[in-house]
Amino acid sequence: MARRRGVRFWVGVWLGAFVCLVVGALLLWRDDILEALLDPQIPYEVYRPPPAPDYAKAGDWLMLPARTSAGPRAVDVFFVHPTTFDGGKNWNGAIEDQAAAARFNRVMAPNYAAPFASVGRMFIPRYRQASLYTSLSVFDDAIEAREFAYGDVAAAFAYFRQRLNDGRPFILVGVEQGGSLAARLLADVIAPDPALRARLVGAYLVDTVVPAVDYGPGAPVPACARRDEAGCVVAWVSVGRGEFGKASEIVRRARVWNDRGRLVSLAGRAPLCVNPLLGAASDEDAPPRLNLGAANATGLEWGVRPGFMARQVGAQCVDGVLRVSRARSASLRPSGDWIDRLRPHGYNLFWADLEADAKARAAAWEGRAG
């Protein structure tokens, strides 16, 4: 009997050790495992992307304002949404992908587009977005998929500019990979055009890495130095305070546009960090009392304002990365499986701050124009 108990004991020990080994391996190599699961397994040079959108069709936009007259001082918002397409067999998602659209409506629209809805009319194009896998990989195929997505966004902005905007002031917003595409629009289309620059209320590149040197003093579109300034850029990429390894990994793996329209590494350049609590490019430590309101708006219908939670986080720019304190509310912390954690969070720590910032810059633009 004692011998049987001994056998069971050692079997339990070995099983426990095996489980610990498997769990440890999954934690250690989880990014590699995710890459293998999401990898389309086809070279991009032989890949056939889905059909192109036609921006003359209302159905090829995720959001358009009602066709009512708008005065010359009404503000338009051109919003480039983050990746909602997982991938699988495709490098770029079809614009009619229902799962991707549902994720946009449930998570991205109420958390990231809605802060700008009270400031201006929303224009949000569908585009053949690069898959979630391309956020993990720095190989050529993944980069080509992201460069391909830019063609759709550029076409959507050209249609917006020529047929929908009618010369009104506008705000450019992009989040995560959408922020990267918006950054190229800013550099290639808006910055070289004095007429477009004159109408730019502000550009918001949320959770997006861009080189600080490209937005310094004297640049066509500089980083914002104060909240009551128009025609400037608010950009940051964030990590939790204490996540120093994650910050360095983000900077190492980041890919930014060069002047030839190619995605390249930062190569030692510091990212731009404009603190959303301050509305300025500053290394000042902004305490939680400045946080106007975080929100977990996931699942809210469009037009419904979320319940705000003020003073949730403080933030400081350190070496080009926004270090954010731990939110007091559990609803404002990362959750979900590994794939969910690769996407922008299902909450916005700076919801009310972005709304107030955009309103202040719209007022500044109006004052400047007046």
N, C-alpha and C positions, 0 to 999 in steps of 0.2 A: 504493500500500500504506500509506504514511504517512498519507495522507488518510483511508483507511478506519479506521485505528487512532484517528485524531483524532475521527472521528465517534462511534466506540464509546466513547471516553473521555467526550465531552460527553453522550452518551445516559446513560452510567452516572452522571455527576454529577447530571443532571436527575432520574433515577430515585431516586437517593439523597436528593436534596433533597425530592422528593415524599413518599417514605416518612417522612422526618423530620417533614415538615409534618403528615401524617396522624396519626402517633404523638403529636405534640405536641397536635393538636386533640383526640384521644381522651383524653389525660390532662387537658387543660384543661376539657373539657366532659363528662367521664365521668359525673358525677352527673346532668346533664341527659339524657344518652343513656339511662342506667338508668331514669330517671323515664319517659321516652318508651316504653321497652320494657315496663315493668311497669304502666303506667297502665291501669286498666280501661276508660277511654274511655267512661264512662257516668255521668251525674250521679247522685249518691247519692239524690236525692229520688225518682227513678224506679227505683232499683235494688231488686230483690227478693232479700233475703238467704236463705240456706239454712234448712231447718227447724230449729227450736229443739231443744236437747238436753232429755232427761228424766232428771234426776239420781236418780230412783228406780230407774233401770236401771243395773246395774253396768257395762254396755258403754259408757255415756256418761261414764265416768271412765277416764283413762289409767292410774291406779293407785289401788287400794284395799287396805287391809290385810286379812289373813285374818280371817274372822269368828270371832274368839276373844275371850273375855272379857278386859278390860283393867281394871286397878285404877284408882281415882280419881286416883292420882298419875302414871299413865302420861301421856306427852306426845304430843299429836297435832301433825302438821305439815301445814298447808294451803299448797300450793305452786301458784303461778300461773306457768306456763311462758312463756318468751319466744316471740316469733313464729317459727313454723316453716313458715308458709304464704307462698309467693312472691306469688301474686296472679294476674296475667293478666287474665282477664275478670271476676273477682270482687273486690269490696271486702273481703268477709269469707269465710273458709274454712269449708267444710262440716266437721262434726266427724268424718265418716268418711273425710276425705281421707287416703289411704294414704301418700302421699309425705311429708306433714306429720307423720304419726304415726311413720313410719320415721325421720325426722330427729330427732324427739324421743327415740326409743329409742336411737338410735346416738350422738347428740351431747349433747343437753340433759340427759337423765336421768343418765348417768354423770358428767358434769362439774359440773352445777349442783344437781340434786336429791339425789344420793347423799351429799354431805357431811352432810346432815341425817338420813339414814336410820338412823344408829346412835343418834340422839337420840330419835326418836319414830316413830310410825306415819304413813305417808305417805298423803295424800289429794290427788290431782292431777286436777282436772276437765278434760275436753275442753270447749272453748268455741269459738264462731265468731270466731276471732281475726282482727284486722285484718291485711291483707296487708302484706308487706314494703314495698310502695310507700308505705304511709302513714308509714313512718319517714323517707322522703325529702321528703315534701310537707308544707307547712304550710297548705295551702288547706282550705276548709271541708269538701269531700267526704271528704278523708283524716281530718280531725278527727271527722267524724260516724261514720265506720267504727270508730274507736277508742272513741268514746263508746258505740256500739252493743255492742261486745264487752264492755263493763263490765256490761251487763244480764245476760249469761250468768254472769259470774264472781260477781256479787252473788247470783244465784239459786243457784249451786253452794254458796256460803258459807252461805246461809240453810238449805239442805238439810243441809249438814254440821253446822251449829250445832244444828238441831232434831232430826235423826235419827241422827247418827253420832258426834258428839263426847261426848254424855252428861255435859256439865259438866266435862270434864277440862281441864287446862292445855294451851295450844296455842301453836305458833310459826307466824307468818305469813311466807311467803317469796314474793318476786316478782323476776323477772329481766327487765331491759330493758323492753319494753312491758308484760310481765306485772308488772313492778315498779310501773309507773305505775298499773295496775289495782289492785294490792294497796295502793298508797298511798291510793287513793280509798276502798277498803274500810276502811282504817284510820281515815280522817278521818270518813267518813259513818256507819259502822256500829259500829266498835269503840270509838273515842274517846268518843262520847257515852254509852256504856252502861257504868256502873260495874261491873256483874257481868262483862262481857266483859273490861274492862280488868284486872280483878283476876286473870283467868286467863291473860292474855297473858304468855308467857315472854319473847318478843322478836319484833320485826318486822325482816326483812331485805329491803331494797330494793336489789338488786344492779344495778350499772350503770344507776342510775335517778336522774333529776334531780327533786328536790323542794326547795321553798324552805326554807332554814334557819330563817327566822323562824317557820315553823309548828311547829317542834319545839324551841323554846327552853325555858329553865327556866320551870317553871310550866305548861307545856303539858300536856294530859291524857296524852299519850304523848310524852315528851321524847326528844331524842337521847341516846344512851348516853354516859355520862361515864367509865365504867370497865367492865372486863370482868366483874366479879362483881356486875353489876346486872341486875335483871329488869324486864320491863315497859317497855322502851325501844326506840329505833329505831337500827338500823345501816343507813346509806345512803351511797352514793357513786357518782360517775361518774368513770371513769378515762381518762387519756391517757398516752402516753409522755412522759418528761421531754424538754423541748425542743420539744414539739409545741404551742407557744403559740397558733398560728393555729387548730389543731384544737380546743383548749380553748375559745377564744372563740366558734368556730362552733357547738360543742355547746350552749353557754349561750344563744347567740342564737336557735338553732332549737328549743330545748326548749319543750315545751308541758306545763303542769302544771294540776292541777284547781283551780278556784276554789270558793267556798262555794255556788255555784249549780249545780255539777255540769257545768261547761263547761271545756274545755281552752283555756288562755290562755298567753300568753308570761310569762316570769319578770319582765319589766318592771323590770329593774334589781336585783331581789332576788338575793342570793347563794345558790347551791345548798348543800344540807347535805352535809358530808363527814365521815363517821366512818371513820377509818383502820382497815381490817380487820386490820392487823398489830398495832395497839394496842388495838382494841376500844373506842376513845374518839374523841369529836369533839375533835381536837387538831391544831395545826399543827406538832407535833414531827416531825422527820425520822426515820422508822423505818428503820434500816439492814437490809440483807439478812439479817444473823444472826438477826433476829426472825421471819423467814419460815419457818413450821413445815413447809410442804410444798406445792409446786405439783404439778400433775398434768395430764398429757394422757391422759384416760380415754376418749377417743372409741373406740367399738367394743366396750368392755367390757360383758359381761353384767351385768344388775342383781344387786347383791349381791357382786360381785367388787371388792375394794379395789385401787386402782391403786398403782403404784410411785411413791412420793413423791420429789420433788427439793427438798431443803431449801435455804434461803439463796439462792434464785434472784433475788429482787427486793427492793428497798427501795421505800418509798412515803412521800409527804408530801402533806398537804392544803395547797394554795395557791389562795387566792381561791375556795374552794368546790369545787375540782376535784382529784382524787387524781392526783398526778404519780408515775408508776411507772417505775422504772429498767428498762433493757433486760435481759431474761432471759438467763442464760448459755447455756441449752440452746436449740438451734434448734427443738426440738419445742414450745417455749412462745412462739413468735412467730407473728404473723399469716401465713396462707397461703391459697391457693385463689384463685378468680377474684374479680371485683369484687362479685358478689352474695354470695359466701361472706363477704367482709369486712364486709358490712353486718350480718350476724348476730352474736350473741355468739360468741366464739371457741370453737374445738373443744378448749379446754383451760381450766383454772382455776388462776390464779396463787396463789389463796388457799384451795385445797381443804381442806387440813388446818387452816388458821387458822379457817375458818368452822366446821368440825366442833368444834374445841376451844372456840370462842366460844359456840356453841349449847349445848354440854355445860356450860360454866361458868354460863351464864344459867339453864339448867334447874336446876342445883344451887342457884343463888341464889334462884330462885323456890321451890324446895322448902324451903330454909331460912327464907324469909319466911313461907311458908304454915304451916310447922311452928311 
